[in-house]
Amino acid sequence: MSLTTSTHDTVLEAKGVSKVFMTSTHEVKALDSVSLTVMRGECLAIVGESGSGKTTFANMLLGIYPPSAGELLLDGAPLPTRRTLPLRRAIQLVQQNPLSSLNPRRTVGASLRLALDVHDIGDRPGRAGRVGALLEEVGLPSEFAQRYPSALSGGQRQRVAIARALACGPEILVLDEPTSALDVLVQARVLKLLDELRRQRTLTYVFITHDLGVVRNIADRVAVFERGKLVEQAETEEIFERPQNAYTRSLIGAIPVITDEELDLRRKVMEENGVG
């Protein structure tokens, strides 16, 4: 399912990035001299157990945390923690739990319209039409603009969250466990949608996850984090077929073994949705 990018330029780069948090008694090094590149149009998966530093890295990409050392570059220019509006537009987030990320008191349309208003995209009369187009782009009827998040299924809410992230025309989506709360049927459909959107919009994905089964279906390359360090990075096939690091091998070995029935269901869903 992964997309081999036709361009080879670097859109995002981390150079020796470290992050230290201070507690009342000691320092905690969440990231330790991480250097990696993200190529334009690719999906880079960042994997690791809880506490590996992958979420800290994502938060630094989003400008939530400043690096303690090193630097981040976007299109070759320094990426500051304090973001201008164009930089905020360039990198958008899709969170794990859309129910908590969507305002329950706002309709779906109001949430999408807010992103257009904040970034001053299009003229005011045309924004309602833009909301409908965004919903249709993620596979939802434009009439869903009148609904509230509580009236949607988990998969529908995640599609709304993706539409909101796309509203301001980003270059990069940071996807933080975007399918972990979904069942296998819905998960496959959302992954297919994400892959289609990446091709259509030439998007770049930084995909944060612990689920290596998902990684194999969407990522071009994988970066493995362990205790704040980048311990291995390679193309997805290389990671699964010839892992070099013992920690990577342990993650692959820990992929849950599912029943024959679940395996048949997953294969059927993947085939029906063109995934894999």
N, C-alpha and C positions, 0 to 999 in steps of 0.2 A: 504493500500500500504506500510505502514511502515515496517521496518525490525526489528524484535526482535533480538538483537545481541546475539550470542552464547557465547561471552566472556564477562567477567564482570570487566576487569581491566580498570583503569582510564588512558586514554591517555593524557588528557589535564585537568589542574586544575587552577582555579583562587582563590587566597586566599586573601580576604580583599582588592581587587584591587580598587583604586581610581585614578581619573585623574582630575587635576585642570589646567585650562587654565587661563592665565593672560591677561587682557585687560589693556588699559591705565589707567583705573580708579578702577577696582575691579577684584576679582577672579570669575571664573565661574567653578563650580564643575560639570563636565560632567558625571563622574561616582563616586559613593559613596559607598565604602566598599562592592564591589560585590564579592561574593564567590559562585562558582559553579564548577561542574565537567562535563566532557564529556567522555563518555565511548567508548572504542574502538569498531568501527563498527556501531555506532548509528548515527542518525541524530538528532541533537539538534537544534531546531528552537529558535531564539531570536527575539521576537516581541515587538513592541511598536510604539507609534506615533513618528513623527519627533521631535527630541530633547530629546528622551528618553535615549540616550546613547548607543544604539545598534551598530551604526556605529563606534563610538569611541572605543568600546570594540573590534570590528573586526579589527580596525587599530592597536590596541595594540597586538592582536594575530599575526598580520603580521609584527610587529616590526617597524611600522611607528611612533608610539608614545610610549614613556616609561611610565610606571606607576608612578604616584606621590606618591603612597603608595601601600603596598601589593606586591604580586609576582605572576608570572605565571610559571607553571611547565609543562613540556612536558616529558611524560614517567617518572615522578617523579624527574626530574632534572630541575634546574632553566632555564627558557627560557629568554635569554637576549634580549635587544632591538637590539644590534649590532649582526647580525647573521652570523655565519659561513656558508659556502656553503651547507654543509649537513643539517643545520637547515632551510636554505632557501628552500631546496628541500622538506623538510618534510611538510611544510605548504604552500599551493598555493591558489591563489585567482581566482575566476570567477566573473567578474564584471557585473554590471547591463547592461551596454551598450557596446556590443562587437565592434560596429563600431568605438567608440572612443578609445577602448583599443587595437585594431589591427592597425598596421601601414598601412595606405592606399597605401604607396609606395612599400610595400613588398607583394609578393605573399603569399598565404596561406602556401605553402610549406616552403618558406623562414622564415616565422614567427615560424613555428613549428621546423624547423631546428635550428633556433637560440637558442631555449631552450635546445636542445640536445647539441649544441656546448658549451654553457655557462657552463653546468653541466658535460661536457665531458662524455656523455653517449654513449656507443658503439664506434666502430671504424668509422672513417670518411667514408669509402666506404659503410658501412652498414646503414648510417643514412637516406639516401633517402628512403630505404625500410622501415625503422622505421616510417618515416613520413607517408607513404602510409598506414601502419598498424594502426597508430593512427587515421587517417581519417576514415578508415573502422570501427574501434572500436566505433566511435561516429555516425555511420550510413551514412557516406558520401563516395562517390567513391574516390579512390586514385587519379583519374585525377583532382580532385579539387585542388590539390597542385599547379597547374599552374594558378589558378584564383586569382584575386585580391578581397579584401573584398567588394568593391563596386559592384561587379558582383553577390554577394550572397544575398539571402533573410535574414531577421532578424533571423529566426530559424536556418538557415545554419551557419550564423556568430556565433551564440551562441554555436553551436556544435564545431566550430573551436576553440572558446575560451576555451571550456571544454577540447578539445584535447590538446591544448597548456598547460593547467594546469596539465594534466595527464602525459605530456611528460617526466618529470623528476621523476616519480614514487613517488608521495607524500603519506604521511600517512593521511593528513587532507586537505580537501577542505573547504575554507571559501567562501560561495556563497552569494554574496551581491545582493539581489533582482534579481536573475538570470532569472526570467520569467516575470517580471513586464512589460516589453516592448513588450511582445508577445501576439497575440490574443489567444482565448481559444483553438483553434485547435492545434496550434503550442505549446502552453504552456503544454498541456497534453502530447504531444509526448516528449518534453524535460524532463518533470518530470519522465516519464517512463524510458527514457534513463538514467537519474541520478540514479534512483533506481536500474536499472540493473547494472550499473557500480559499485555502492556501494557493491552489492552482489558479483560481479565477482572479484573485487579488494580488498575487505574488507576495504573499505575506511571509514573514519569518516567525517561527514559533520557538519559544523556550518553554519546554514541556516539563514541569516539575511533577514527579510521581515516584511512588514506591512499587508500582505495579509493572513488572517487567513484561507481562503478557500484553499490556497496552502498548508498551514501548516498541515491541516487535512489530506491531501493526501500524505505527504512525511515524516513527523516528527515522531520520537519515543517519544520525550519529548519536552516540551515547557518551555522556560524561559521568563517571562514577565518583561520588563523594563519600569519604569515610572520615569521620571525626574532624571535619573542617578542611581536609586535604583532598585535592583532586588526584585520585590514585590510578585512574585509567580513563582514556578516551579513544574511541575508534568508531568506525562505521558499525551500524547496528548488527549486520551479519557477522562481522569480525568479532564483536563482543560476545555474541551467542555461540558462535562456532569455535572460536579460539581465544577465550578470555585469558589474559596474561597475569592478572592479579588474583591472589588468593581470596580477597574480599569479594571481588566480582564473581568468582566461581561460587562462593558461598551464597550470594544473592540469587544467582541462577539456580542453584541447587535447592533453594528455599521456595521456588515458585510452587504454589499449591497444586497438588494432584487432584484433578476433578474427576467425577464419576463418568462412566461411559455415556450416560444419558445427557449430562451437562456438556460433554465434549461434542456429542452429535448435535445438540441444540446450538452450541456456539458455532460449529462448522456450517450448519444450515443458515444461521443468521449472517455469518460473514459472506457466504456465497450469494445470498439474496441481496446483500447491500454492497457487493463488489469490494469487500474488505479483505485484505490479506494477500 
